[in-house]
Amino acid sequence: MPGGVVLAATTDTERVEAPVTWKAYAMCVFAAFGGILFGYDSGYINGVQGMSYFITQYTGKTAPPSNATQAAKDAFVLPSWEKSLITSILSAGTFFGALIAGDIADWLGRRFTVVAGCVVFAVGVILQVASAGPNLGLIVAGRLIAGFGVGFVSAIIILYMSEIAPKKVRGAIVSGYQFFITIGLLLSSCVDYGTQDRTDTGSYRIPMAIQLLWALILGTGLIFLPESPRFFVKRGNIDKAADALSRLREQSRDSPYVQQELAEIVANHEYELQVLPQGSYFSSWANCFKGGLSRPSSNLRRTILGTSLQMMQQWTGINFIFYFGTTFFQDLGTISNPFLISLITTLVNVCSTPISFFIVERWGRRPILIWGALGMLICEFIVAIAGTADGGNHSTIKAEISFICIYIFFFASTWGPAAWVVIGEIFPLPIRSRGVALSTASNWLWNCIITVITPYMVGTDKGNLGAKVFFIWGALCTACFFYAYFLIPETKGLSLEQVDRMLEETTPRTSAGWKPTTTFAADMGLTKEGTLAPEIVEDVERKGSVV
């Protein structure tokens, strides 16, 4: 009933959140499982495109014998345009899926959007499994549709986790999404490695079909989790928001922990609505781009920050290894088992990512992005120089692989998770779903661009750059280093509402030292009894009911 909810509030900027119980932590962490869809679907195609049976099915070429000439072995590959199309079409689907997901998440909820994404993804997987060469139609259509599903999941899982996680562990929990991406990549490498020598359609259909399991687990599990309380606040349903927050924190809805956290969410939302009132559907999208470039807290600056950060994550070149690593190592001609090398690089990725759980909360988002970019660019230039100077030497190849693994370590422990963490934190509630959706869409747009052009850069029938391609990735990582230093704010230890205030009062380079001096509840109005002013609650409920 509008106006019927009374929320105890506080003026204490150091208010303590509810203790994080294992059950509450597990609920937040489970959502990170969505990363498996992203990782596995991105990774399995890497190995499949190098499988002899798959190449024969889709090109009609006969696999050369083991004693064939190197030229004959080099010719037994998918054409660069087919690699480009099969790989990049998924990213094209995810781009549009991520954009659509922002609207659905605001209309129907964060959980529903992710579950719907799992269903769409499953339809795409079924089409891929049904495909058979030499026609690419079904596999391309299947990957496009699956891409829509992955777009739903990848955009809204980040939003959902950021909104439900306690601030003290939010960075670690969202980093779990990247960890599950690496788990997905590892599982895809293991499955590819196990089926690569089959001489029937099971060689590629088994890796494809296993994806259905991940969609089933995620979609079913999310049905039993609570909705984001911030979604209910945005929709004006404060009563349901209290119930959801109570479940997430494992406290009664009358607990001061729940009351004060919810009061701050409501007060911050009312503040943002006063700064930038909501209007029609199109004006709500336009709000993402309002405010000048000179004001750090403007919605335009936040949208540019989110979309450019995800662009930079793709610019690191990491997906070159995980999309095209197997065929790249094959093209070097000096590695006897490129599938095994790809498995090793994926294992390094998995083992390195958990480090981020600690350092993202201990050192912060900004420092690890700066130092991570520095470590990556050094490794990439070493690989490029060594491969160009003495690429045919087996010892040099081993050194290149070693530095590629070190480069993956730097990415997996810094840019991989931290880029997702930051985009989930920088947007105010009125535009958060669309801001995260735009940022995620940017990731997939650049993912698509890179997967389209990379086969033409390194394919033996095209650019044949070989190790020289790492000069490009090294130069782009240099740009990432300066980008992180000048533009990334520090959000460690702050609630999402405090991040709003921090962006108004500081700059990226001074953000680490910022401390809150007031609460939104105190600014918007408290009663003598210490509750949030009832007119604030009523206004949020009224505005939410007409969204």
LUMVEXBA-139252 format. One record per residue: residue in one letter; y, z, x of N, C-alpha, C in turn. Coordinates in steps of 0.05 Angstrom, whole numbers, plus 5000, padded with zeros to 4 digits. Atoms other than C-alpha are relative to their C-alpha. Layout:
N
AYZXYZXYZX/...
This chain:
547
M497650005017500050005000502550005017/P497750024983506749795032501650265000/G498449764997510650375059498450264999/G501649765003504950855050498950125026/V501149914975503050925123502150155015/V498249834984506251485163498850025028/L501050014972505751425239501550205017/A498849824981507051995287500749845025/A499150164977511051715345500850195022/T499249834977513651965412502249875016/T497950104982519551895459499150025030/D501049964973515152055520498949735011/T500850264988514551435564497450035016/E502549954985508651765601497750084982/R502149925019504551865538497349925010/V502750054990497151905554498449864978/E501750145019492451405521497450164996/A502649875005485951625490498149965023/P502050044978480451755541498149764994/V501750245004476251135552497150085001/T502949935002469151275528498349755007/W501850224993463150855548499749814977/K500350175024462350595477502549834997/A497650155003469650395473500349795022/Y499950194978469250075542498149774996/A502050215005462949695523500949804979/M499050185021466249405461502049805012/C498150174987471949135503498749805019/V501450174979467348875558498349784987/F501850205012462648515510501549744995/A498550245006468148035491500249825025/A499950164975468347805564497649825003/F502450174999461447505553500749714994/G499150275006465246905526500349825025/G499750164976466346695598497549845007/I502550144994459046485602500149724988/L499950275012460345905554501649815018/F498250154982466045665599498549935026/G501250044973462245765664497549834999/Y502550155001455445495644500549714993/D499550285009458144885608501549845021/S498650134978462744735667498149945023/G501750024976457244835718497549834998/Y502650145001450844525691500349705005/I499650294998453843825691500149925030/N499950054971454943885767497349925010/G502750064990447443895781498749774985/V501250215016445343435724500749735010/Q499050264991449542865751498749925027/G501450074975445642905817497049984997/M502950015004438642915785499149714999/S501150284998434442295800499349894972/Y500850115026431642235730502449944982/F497650055016438542295698501449755009/I498750244989441441765745498449754991/T501750235008435541295729500449954970/Q499750035029436341425654502649864993/Y497350105009443741255652501149775017/T499150234984444240715706497849785001/G502250194997437340385706499149965028/K500750024972436940465781497450155005/T502549864992430340655814500650185024/A499549824978430341265859498949905026/P501050104975429741065932498050185012/P502049834987423741315972501350185022/S498949824981424741876022500749875027/N499450134974424641386081502049774997/A498150215005429940936050502450035019/T497650004983436240756089502150174987/Q497849835011442441186081501649844980/A498550175018445840596047498749994972/A501550005025440340575994500350264985/K499649745013440941315982502850044989/D497249985009448541275977500449844975/A499650175024447840725924498750124975/F501449885023443341155880501650244990/V498249805012448941535845501149894974/L498550095023452541515779502649875009/P497450124993458641055783502250214996/S497849805001465141445794501250024972/W498849995027467741245725498350164981/E501749855018461641545691500150305006/K499749724992462142195731502650114988/S497449925009469442225713500050044969/L500049985030468342095638498350234991/I501849795010462342565629501250285006/T499049744992465743135666502750074986/S497349955009472943065642500250024969/I499850015029471442945568499850294988/L500149725009469643685560502850135001/S497349884996476543885587502049894979/A498350115020479843405539499750144973/G500649865024476443745481501150285000/T499049724998478144445506503050014998/F497150005002485444255512500950024971/F499250005029486044095438498950244985/G501249765012481344655419501750255004/A498449774993485645165455502650004983/L497550025015492044915420499550084971/I500649945028488844945351499350304996/A501049725002485845635365502350204996/G497849825002492645965370500850044971/D499349985028494245805297497950154984/I502249885015487345995271499950305005/A500149714993487646665308502250164986/D497949865015494246835274499450004970/W500550015028491846625205497550164991/L502549895009484646865203498950225018/G500949794983483947345261498849915027/R501050074973481847355334497049975000/R503050015001474447505321499049754986/F500950235016473646965268500349745016/T499550244985476646445314497949965022/V502050024979471846605370497249934988/V502550065013465846595323499949714991/A499850285008468145925295499749825024/G500350154976468645675366497149985009/C502850004993461445875379498449794983/V501350195018459245465318500649715008/V499250274992463144845339498649935027/F501350044974460444925410497049934996/A502950045004453244955384499549714989/V500350275010454244295346500249805023/G499750184977456643965410497550005019/V502449974983450644235449497749844988/I502250145013445743955398500249705004/L499650284995448843265406499349925029/Q500650064972448243305482497050005004/V502949994996440943505478498649754988/A501250245013439542915431500649745015/S499250254986442642415480497849905017/A501950144982438541915519501349755011/G498750234987440541375568498849744989/P497750024982442940865581502750034986/N497549985015448140965526501250285004/L498749754995453241505542501250124974/G498549925024455741565470499550284991/L500649735010452042195448500850225019/I499449784981452942595511503150035002/V497149984999460442425513501150134975/A499149885025461342595439499350304999/G500849725000457343235448501750175018/R498349844982461443465507502950034990/L497349985013467943305470500050214979/I500149805021465843725410499550285011/A500449754987463144275454502650105013/G497449934988469844265489501950134980/F498449875020473344425424499250304997/G501049735003468945035417500750185024/V499349854976470045255489503150065000/G497149965002477545165477500750234982/F499749775018477245645418499450265014/V501049754987473346155458501850085023/S498649934975477146115524502850094994/A497249925006484046185492500050274986/I499849765017482546735442498650245011/I501349774987477747165482502050155018/I498049874983483347295532502050154983/L498249875018488047455475498850264988/Y501449775013482947915441499650235020/M500549794981481148295504502650145009/S497449884992488448395525501150184979/E498949845022490148665456498450254994/I501649775007484349155449499550195024/A500749844976483549415521502150215005/P498149804991486850075543501449905025/K498450114978492449945593498950075027/K500949914974489150335649497749835011/V502250174991483149855651500249724990/R499850265011485949235619499649785020/G500450204979486248845684497149965007/A502850024993479149015701498349884978/I501550115022476548845632500449704997/V499450295003480048175628498849855025/S501350124977477548035699497049964995/G502850045007470648115669499549734988/Y500350275011471847455633499449815023/Q500450184977472347105701497250065012/F502649934989466147485724497849864984/F502050135017462147215665500249695003/I499850294994464846515681498249955025/T501650044976461746595750497050044995/I502849975008455246855719499049754987/G500750255013455146235676499549785020/L500350204979456145795737497450055015/L502549944985450546155774497549934984/L502350065016445746105716499649704997/S500350295002447145365709498949885026/S501150094974445845265783497150065003/C502849924999439345645778498249824982/V501550175018437045235718499849725011/D500050264988439144585750498049985024/Y501849994976435444785814497149994991/G502849985009429144935774499049754986/T500850245015429144285733500549735014/Q499150244987431843785784497849805006/D502250184991425043505804498249914977/R501550095023422343405734500449704996/T499950295003420742685718500049924970/D499750065029422242715643502850104991/T497449935010428242845599500550305000/G499649714997427043595606501750075024/S498549954976430443545674502950064992/Y497249965008437243505639500350134972/R499849895027435743715567499650315000/I500449714998433344415587502750145007/P497449884994439944585622502049984977/M498150035022443744305562499350204977/A500849855023439644675509500450305003/I499749714995440145365542502850104991/Q497349925008447645365524500050124972/L500049895028445745505451499650305000/L500649714999443246195472502650165004/W497549854994450146405499501850004975/A498450015024453646175435498950194979/L501249825020448646565392500650295006/I499549724992449547205432502950084995/L497149935004457147185432500850004971/G499250015028458046965360498850224984/T501249785015453147475333501250275007/G498949754991455748045375502850064990/L497249965008463047945357500250074971/I499949935028461448015283500150304996/F500249715002460148755296502250145014/L497749874986466448885337502450014982/P497649995017473049105306502049785007/E497850204996478848615297502250135018/S497749904985484948685342502050144982/P498049865016489649215314502749865000/R497450144999495548795337500049764981/F500150215020493148225293500750114972/F499349885026493448685233502950084998/V497249945000500348915253501649754995/K498650265004502648195257499849914971/R500450075028499748085188501150204980/G498849805017503248705162498150204987/N502049815011496949105148499650235019/I500049784982498349755183497650184996/D502349835006492750115148497549915014/K502450124986487349645175500450025030/A499549984971490749665243499250285010/A500749724993489850425244497050035002/D503049985000482450355226498849865025/A501150154977481249825280500650155026/L499449854975484850235334498450255002/S501749765001481050845313497249945011/R502650084990474450485325500049935030/L499850084972476750195391500350245019/R499549774983479050865419498050234995/E501949795008473451275386501550264994/Q498449775009478651745356500449984970/S499450025029480151925284502749864997/R497550155004485851515254502450194999/D497849805000490052165249500550115028/S499749894972489252305324502749915011/P497550084987495852325362499849765018/Y500450244983492851815410500349744984/V499950245016491851305355502749974987/Q497450025014498251475317502249915019/Q497850074983502851425377499749725012/E500450274990499750795405500749794979/L499450195021500150455338502950004993/A497149995005507250695326501649835020/E498650164979509350365392499549704995/I500650285006505849715373501849904977/V498450075023509349705305503049985007/A497250004993516149885333500749765018/N499550234982515649355388500049744984/H500150255016513648825337502649974983/E497550015015519649005293502349925018/Y497950074981524148965354500049705006/E500250284994521648275371500749834976/L499250155023522448035300503050004995/Q497149995003529648265300501449825021/V498950174979530947905366499749704993/L500650285007527647255342498549994974/P501350005027526347235267498049774997/Q502050215006520246855242501049834977/G499250195022521246245198497649844991/S502250185008517045645180497949975021/Y502150044981510745425214501149875026/F498950144976514544945260502050165015/S498149834985519945445276498650215015/S501649804985514645945296499049895026/W500850134975512045445347502549965018/A497550044985519245305368500950255014/N499249754988520146045382498850045028/C501249994973515545955443501949895021/F498350154981521045535475502950084998/K497349925004527245925456500850195023/G498949834979531846295505500549845025/G499350154976534946055569498250045024/L501649974975531645945636501150225018/S498849804983536446435667499250294993/R500849745009533747025626497050045004/P502849974994527147275655498250064976/S501749915023524747565588500049804978/S499950195022526246945547497249894994/N502650125007520446635509499549755015/L500350244985521745985545498950065028/R500949934973520946315613497150105000/R502749905001514646665591498049774996/T501850235005511546025564499749835025/I500250154975513245655628498350155021/L501549844981510446225669497049994994/G502950015007503846235630498749735005/T501250274997502745485629500049925030/S499950084972504845395702498050165017/L501949834985500445975726497249884996/Q502650125004494345645694499849735014/M500050254985496344985724499450055030/M500349934972496745315792497150085006/Q502849914996489845625783498249755004/Q501550254997487044915775500749865026/W499150134975491144665834498650125025/T501349894977487245135880497649825009/G502250184993481644605877497350124996/I502649865001476145095860498049844983/N501950155016473144655806499049755013/F501150214984472244105856497250085010/I502549904990466744535885497950034978/F501949945021463544735819499449774982/Y500650245016464144065784498649785017/F500950234984462743585841498850095027/G501149904974459844035897497449865007/T502750124994452743765891500349715010/T499750284992454843035894501749975025/F498450004975460043185948498350055024/F501849944978454843505992498049775005/Q501850244997450142915978501449785016/D498550214987455542436000500650045029/L499649954972456442786066497749895017/G502250134988449542526083498550165022/T501249844979447743086131498750264990/I501149755012445343626082497449924986/S502650085011437943606064499750094971/N500349905027438544016000502750094988/P497449945011445443975967499950194976/F500349825023442844335905500050295010/L500149734989441344945948502750105009/I497349934990448244935980501850074976/S498449945024451444905910499250274989/L501049745009447145495890501250235016/I498949804982449545885950503050044995/T497149985006456945735936500550154974/T499849875025455945955865499450305002/L500749724996452646605887502250155014/V497749874987458546755933502250054979/N498049975021463046655872499450244983/V500849775017459047155830500450265015/C499949754985458647685885502850085007/S497249934993466047645901501750094977/T498349945023468947695831500250294993/P499749715007467248435818502050155017/I498049874983471848615876502750024985/S497550015015477548415829500250234980/F499949785019475648975780501550235012/F498749774986478149475832502849925009/I497450064988483849115867502149924980/V497950085020487248845804501450254989/E498849765010488449565782501150185023/R499149844977489149875852502449885013/W497850134986493749365885501949854981/G498350145019496348995824499549704999/R500450285004496648285799501549835020/R498350164982502348025841499049995029/P500950014972499848235911497549835004/I502550144995492847955902500449704996/L499450295003495647285877501349885025/I498650094975500147235939498049975023/W501850004977494847425990497649824995/G502250195006489347035954500749725006/A499250274995493346395958500249955031/L499850034970494646516033497249975012/G502750034989487246616047498749744993/M501250265008485245996008501249775015/L498850234987490245536040499149985030/I501050004973488045746110497249885002/C502750105000480745616094499949704994/E500150285008482144946062501049825022/F499050164978486144686120498049995024/I502149994979480644906169497849804993/V502150195008475444526128500949715003/A499050284999479843906124500249915029/I499750084972481443906199497349965014/A502750014987474244046221498549754990/G501450225011471343526174501149735008/T498750254992476342996194499449945030/A500250034971475643116269497149955009/D502750014990468043186274498050034976/G501549975024465043086205497149935001/G502850084998458442786228498250205014/N501449814984456443386270498850224981/H501349805018451343856237501250275003/S498849744996454544466268502750024986/T497450005014461344256241499650024970/I500549995028458344156172499450294992/K500649725006455544866174502550175001/A497549854998462345136195501749944975/E498550085024465544746137499050164976/I501249855023460645056087500750295001/S499449724997462045746116502950054990/F497349965008469545666106500549944970/I499850055028468545376037499150254985/C500949755012464746016020502150225002/I497849804997470446446048502349934980/Y497950095019475346026007499250084971/I500949925027471146155944500350304997/F499649715001471246905961502950074993/F497249945005478846905962500749934971/F499450085027479246525896498750194980/A501549845020473946935860501150294998/S499149735001477047605878503050024994/T497149995005484347405865500849814977/W498950195019486646775830498249954976/G501850045022480346695788500650194977/P499649815022481147335747503050064994/A497249905004488547515758501749804983/A498450195016491246865727499450054971/W500649945028487547035662501250274992/V498949745006489847755665503049984993/V497150025003497247575671500849854974/I499250145024497447065614499450164975/G500549835023494547585567502050224997/E498249775000500048075584503049934995/I497150064997506747695587501349924973/F498850105024507747465515500450224979/P499649805021510747885458498249924976/L502050045022506447965395500749774982/P499550225019510247465350499149725011/I500850264990508446885397497550035019/R502249964980502547185436497749814997/S502350185003497046775405500649725008/R499350274993500746125414500749985030/G499450004971503246315484497449995016/V502650014986496146465507498649744996/A501350265006493645835472501349785017/L498750214984498845405507499350035030/S500749964972497245725574497249915006/T502750094997489845615565499749704998/A500050295003491044905542501049875026/S499150104975494944795606497850005021/N502349984981488945035646498149764996/W501950215006484544535610501249725004/L498750264995489643965615499849935029/W500150054972489944035690497149985010/N502850024995482444145692499149714995/C500750285008481743475656501149805020/I498850184982486643125702498549995027/I501349984974483143375765497249884998/T502750115002476243205739500049694996/V499850295003478642495721500449875027/I499250134975481742345789498250065024/T501649924977477042725836497849805008/P502150204992471142235833501149755014/Y498750244988475941675851501050075028/M499149924973478442075911497750035020/V502149934982471742275940497549824997/G502350175004466741775911499649805023/T500550194978463341345965500649714992/D499350275009464740735921503049974994/K497150015005472140915915501650095024/G498349904978476841325959498550095024/N501749904978471341646000501550175020/L498449834982476042176027498350205015/G501649804987470442656044501550265003/A498749744995473043296076503049985000/K497150035000480043006078501250094973/V498949915026480743196004501050285002/F499149734998481643906028502850035011/F497250004994488343716057501750024975/I498649995026490543605985499850284988/W500349735011487644265961501650215016/G498549824983490744626020503049994995/A497150035006497644346006500750124973/L499549885026497044545933499850305000/C500149714997494945245952502450125014/T497549914988501145295995502150034979/A498149985023505145155932499450254984/C500849765015501145705897501050255014/F499149774985503046195952503050064994/F497249965005510546085943500550064970/Y499849955029509746065867499550294994/A500749725005506446745866502150195011/Y498049824988511647055912502650014984/F497450025013517746815873499950044970/L500050015029515346805801498250194985/I501949835014509647285786501050294999/P499249725003511747975758497550185003/E502249814998507548605768499850154973/T500449885027504548855702498050235001/K502149794998499549375728500950264988/G499549735010499150025690501950024976/L498250005023503749815633498649924974/S501050105026502149745559501349724996/L498950265006503449055530502950024991/E497349965009509649335497501950075023/Q498349944977512249615563500449765018/V499650254985511148935596502449854988/D497750125013516148665545502650115011/R497649864990521349175567500449945029/M499850054971519849075641501249725005/L499050274995521148325636502949974993/E497250015007527848465604501850135022/E498349834983530148955658499649955030/T500550034972527548685724499449715007/T500750264990525748075766497250015012/P502749994989518847865793499850165026/R500249874974520448115863500650305000/T499549715002522848795840498450144978/S501449895023518048885782498150225006/A502049804993513049315819501150284999/G498849744999517949885823501250094973/W498849945026519949875749498450234986/K501249795016518750495706501450014973/P498849995026519850555631501850254997/T498249775004525651005610500250084971/T500049935029524750995534497749854987/T502150145015519750785481501349834978/F499050175022520650255428500350174974/A499949835023519150785375502650165000/A497549854999525051205399502549824996/D497850195003529650595402500349914971/M499950115027527850345333500550214979/G499349785019528451025299497750184993/L501949805007524651675289501250194979/T499149805019525052175232500150285014/K499949734989526352915243497250125005/E502849904997518853035236498549865023/G501350134978517452585295498249764993/T501550245008514651995256501849765002/L498550254999516651275260501449964973/A498450035025522251125210498549834980/P501650145020518850905145501049724994/E498950275005523550315137499049795021/I501150174980520850035202497249904992/V502750075008513650065177500149814976/E499850165024515749775109500849715007/D499050274992519449195143497849845013/V502250144987513449015187498049924979/E501950075021508849035126501049784983/R498950215017513548605085500149735014/K499850254985514648085139497249895006/G502750094995507348055155498649884976/S501350105024505347935083500949724992/V499150275007509247285081499749805023/V500450184977507046995149498549754991/
